[in-house]
Amino acid sequence: MAKITFITPGKDSITLEATSGNAMELAVNNGIPGIGGDCGGVCSCATCHVYVPAEHASKLTAASDIEKDMLELDDNVNEFSRLCCQIEITPQVDGLVLEVVG
Ligand code: FES
């Protein structure tokens, strides 16, 4: 199980728990604003763009080339950007904070 905290575009902090799936699915299933998940998690829409605080980056595996290419198309990309459909829910991501770009 992992707890993930989403910081919404309105700066609300919402902590959710899950045992499987990915962070986009967790957000969409719980109505987190600003996460669209339009492509269903196949890394082709960037509607699941989040910022990962630097101190949490070590919880994640490196972004794939496909994820990096997709992020480059987003105007709000920066060095903290990730697509949360690519963040698998595992015990390793427990405590992760994701700031929704929206
Ligand atoms: S849901 Fe489409 S890229 Fe993540």
py3Dmol code that shows the C-alpha trace and the ligand (Angstrom):
import py3Dmol

protein = """\
ATOM      1  CA  MET A   1       0.000   0.000   0.000  1.00  0.00           C
ATOM      2  CA  ALA A   2       1.076   3.565  -0.634  1.00  0.00           C
ATOM      3  CA  LYS A   3      -0.260   6.952   0.385  1.00  0.00           C
ATOM      4  CA  ILE A   4       0.055   9.660  -2.240  1.00  0.00           C
ATOM      5  CA  THR A   5      -0.724  13.318  -1.627  1.00  0.00           C
ATOM      6  CA  PHE A   6      -1.966  15.423  -4.515  1.00  0.00           C
ATOM      7  CA  ILE A   7      -1.656  19.206  -4.324  1.00  0.00           C
ATOM      8  CA  THR A   8      -4.442  20.508  -6.545  1.00  0.00           C
ATOM      9  CA  PRO A   9      -4.211  23.621  -8.756  1.00  0.00           C
ATOM     10  CA  GLY A  10      -6.331  25.314  -6.052  1.00  0.00           C
ATOM     11  CA  LYS A  11      -3.651  24.324  -3.488  1.00  0.00           C
ATOM     12  CA  ASP A  12      -5.813  21.785  -1.673  1.00  0.00           C
ATOM     13  CA  SER A  13      -3.888  18.827  -0.275  1.00  0.00           C
ATOM     14  CA  ILE A  14      -5.610  15.468  -0.781  1.00  0.00           C
ATOM     15  CA  THR A  15      -4.034  12.229   0.433  1.00  0.00           C
ATOM     16  CA  LEU A  16      -5.205   8.947  -1.070  1.00  0.00           C
ATOM     17  CA  GLU A  17      -4.240   5.311  -0.535  1.00  0.00           C
ATOM     18  CA  ALA A  18      -3.881   2.561  -3.101  1.00  0.00           C
ATOM     19  CA  THR A  19      -2.327  -0.861  -3.453  1.00  0.00           C
ATOM     20  CA  SER A  20      -2.080  -1.120  -7.242  1.00  0.00           C
ATOM     21  CA  GLY A  21      -2.511   0.748 -10.503  1.00  0.00           C
ATOM     22  CA  ASN A  22      -0.868   4.060 -11.228  1.00  0.00           C
ATOM     23  CA  ALA A  23      -1.109   7.576  -9.810  1.00  0.00           C
ATOM     24  CA  MET A  24      -3.227   8.871 -12.714  1.00  0.00           C
ATOM     25  CA  GLU A  25      -5.850   6.176 -12.146  1.00  0.00           C
ATOM     26  CA  LEU A  26      -5.852   6.968  -8.421  1.00  0.00           C
ATOM     27  CA  ALA A  27      -6.375  10.671  -9.162  1.00  0.00           C
ATOM     28  CA  VAL A  28      -9.099  10.187 -11.781  1.00  0.00           C
ATOM     29  CA  ASN A  29     -10.978   7.618  -9.693  1.00  0.00           C
ATOM     30  CA  ASN A  30     -11.053  10.095  -6.811  1.00  0.00           C
ATOM     31  CA  GLY A  31     -11.894  13.221  -8.799  1.00  0.00           C
ATOM     32  CA  ILE A  32      -8.627  15.070  -8.300  1.00  0.00           C
ATOM     33  CA  PRO A  33      -9.033  18.305 -10.311  1.00  0.00           C
ATOM     34  CA  GLY A  34      -6.558  18.938 -13.106  1.00  0.00           C
ATOM     35  CA  ILE A  35      -5.824  15.293 -13.920  1.00  0.00           C
ATOM     36  CA  GLY A  36      -7.575  14.286 -17.125  1.00  0.00           C
ATOM     37  CA  GLY A  37      -6.099  10.939 -18.002  1.00  0.00           C
ATOM     38  CA  ASP A  38      -7.465  11.364 -21.510  1.00  0.00           C
ATOM     39  CA  CYS A  39      -5.327   8.669 -23.140  1.00  0.00           C
ATOM     40  CA  GLY A  40      -6.053   6.091 -20.449  1.00  0.00           C
ATOM     41  CA  GLY A  41      -2.456   5.979 -19.291  1.00  0.00           C
ATOM     42  CA  VAL A  42      -0.588   5.102 -22.475  1.00  0.00           C
ATOM     43  CA  CYS A  43       1.637   8.183 -22.310  1.00  0.00           C
ATOM     44  CA  SER A  44       0.149  10.044 -25.258  1.00  0.00           C
ATOM     45  CA  CYS A  45      -1.804  13.014 -23.880  1.00  0.00           C
ATOM     46  CA  ALA A  46       0.070  14.732 -20.998  1.00  0.00           C
ATOM     47  CA  THR A  47      -3.223  15.508 -19.214  1.00  0.00           C
ATOM     48  CA  CYS A  48      -1.736  13.831 -16.148  1.00  0.00           C
ATOM     49  CA  HIS A  49       1.180  16.271 -15.786  1.00  0.00           C
ATOM     50  CA  VAL A  50       2.469  16.715 -12.234  1.00  0.00           C
ATOM     51  CA  TYR A  51       5.488  18.223 -10.526  1.00  0.00           C
ATOM     52  CA  VAL A  52       7.438  15.985  -8.150  1.00  0.00           C
ATOM     53  CA  PRO A  53       9.262  17.826  -5.352  1.00  0.00           C
ATOM     54  CA  ALA A  54      13.033  17.336  -5.611  1.00  0.00           C
ATOM     55  CA  GLU A  55      13.160  15.561  -2.245  1.00  0.00           C
ATOM     56  CA  HIS A  56      10.717  12.925  -3.560  1.00  0.00           C
ATOM     57  CA  ALA A  57      12.387  12.279  -6.908  1.00  0.00           C
ATOM     58  CA  SER A  58      14.356   9.331  -5.495  1.00  0.00           C
ATOM     59  CA  LYS A  59      11.079   7.449  -4.912  1.00  0.00           C
ATOM     60  CA  LEU A  60      10.559   7.209  -8.677  1.00  0.00           C
ATOM     61  CA  THR A  61      12.190   5.359 -11.501  1.00  0.00           C
ATOM     62  CA  ALA A  62      13.603   7.516 -14.288  1.00  0.00           C
ATOM     63  CA  ALA A  63      11.251   8.791 -16.972  1.00  0.00           C
ATOM     64  CA  SER A  64      11.243   6.790 -20.194  1.00  0.00           C
ATOM     65  CA  ASP A  65      12.140   8.420 -23.506  1.00  0.00           C
ATOM     66  CA  ILE A  66       8.464   8.298 -24.499  1.00  0.00           C
ATOM     67  CA  GLU A  67       7.475  10.130 -21.307  1.00  0.00           C
ATOM     68  CA  LYS A  68      10.191  12.747 -21.833  1.00  0.00           C
ATOM     69  CA  ASP A  69       9.115  13.269 -25.448  1.00  0.00           C
ATOM     70  CA  MET A  70       5.494  13.723 -24.363  1.00  0.00           C
ATOM     71  CA  LEU A  71       6.431  16.202 -21.648  1.00  0.00           C
ATOM     72  CA  GLU A  72       8.402  18.316 -24.105  1.00  0.00           C
ATOM     73  CA  LEU A  73       5.115  19.121 -25.822  1.00  0.00           C
ATOM     74  CA  ASP A  74       3.700  20.699 -22.636  1.00  0.00           C
ATOM     75  CA  ASP A  75       4.320  24.437 -22.201  1.00  0.00           C
ATOM     76  CA  ASN A  76       4.556  24.094 -18.416  1.00  0.00           C
ATOM     77  CA  VAL A  77       7.290  21.468 -18.369  1.00  0.00           C
ATOM     78  CA  ASN A  78      10.220  21.880 -15.980  1.00  0.00           C
ATOM     79  CA  GLU A  79      12.823  19.666 -14.322  1.00  0.00           C
ATOM     80  CA  PHE A  80      10.244  18.431 -11.780  1.00  0.00           C
ATOM     81  CA  SER A  81       7.734  17.325 -14.416  1.00  0.00           C
ATOM     82  CA  ARG A  82       6.391  13.790 -14.657  1.00  0.00           C
ATOM     83  CA  LEU A  83       3.353  12.134 -16.193  1.00  0.00           C
ATOM     84  CA  CYS A  84       1.616  10.473 -13.269  1.00  0.00           C
ATOM     85  CA  CYS A  85       0.178   7.658 -15.393  1.00  0.00           C
ATOM     86  CA  GLN A  86       3.769   6.426 -15.500  1.00  0.00           C
ATOM     87  CA  ILE A  87       4.053   6.338 -11.703  1.00  0.00           C
ATOM     88  CA  GLU A  88       3.155   2.834 -10.608  1.00  0.00           C
ATOM     89  CA  ILE A  89       1.693   2.418  -7.128  1.00  0.00           C
ATOM     90  CA  THR A  90       4.197   0.393  -5.124  1.00  0.00           C
ATOM     91  CA  PRO A  91       5.336   0.545  -1.497  1.00  0.00           C
ATOM     92  CA  GLN A  92       8.350   2.506  -2.772  1.00  0.00           C
ATOM     93  CA  VAL A  93       6.189   5.541  -3.605  1.00  0.00           C
ATOM     94  CA  ASP A  94       4.550   5.689  -0.168  1.00  0.00           C
ATOM     95  CA  GLY A  95       4.523   9.300   1.014  1.00  0.00           C
ATOM     96  CA  LEU A  96       4.935  10.749  -2.457  1.00  0.00           C
ATOM     97  CA  VAL A  97       3.669  14.293  -3.046  1.00  0.00           C
ATOM     98  CA  LEU A  98       2.492  15.265  -6.533  1.00  0.00           C
ATOM     99  CA  GLU A  99       1.653  18.843  -7.452  1.00  0.00           C
ATOM    100  CA  VAL A 100      -0.999  18.829 -10.165  1.00  0.00           C
ATOM    101  CA  VAL A 101      -0.079  21.175 -13.000  1.00  0.00           C
ATOM    102  CA  GLY A 102      -3.668  21.288 -14.329  1.00  0.00           C
TER     103      GLY A 102
END
"""
ligand_1 = """\
4
FES
S -2.865 9.814 -18.987
Fe -2.203 10.375 -20.990
S -0.071 10.716 -20.731
Fe -0.752 10.147 -18.758
"""
view = py3Dmol.view(width=600, height=400)
view.addModel(protein, "pdb")
view.setStyle({"model": 0}, {"cartoon": {"style": "trace"}})
view.addModel(ligand_1, "xyz")
view.setStyle({"model": 1}, {"stick": {}})
view.zoomTo()
view.show()
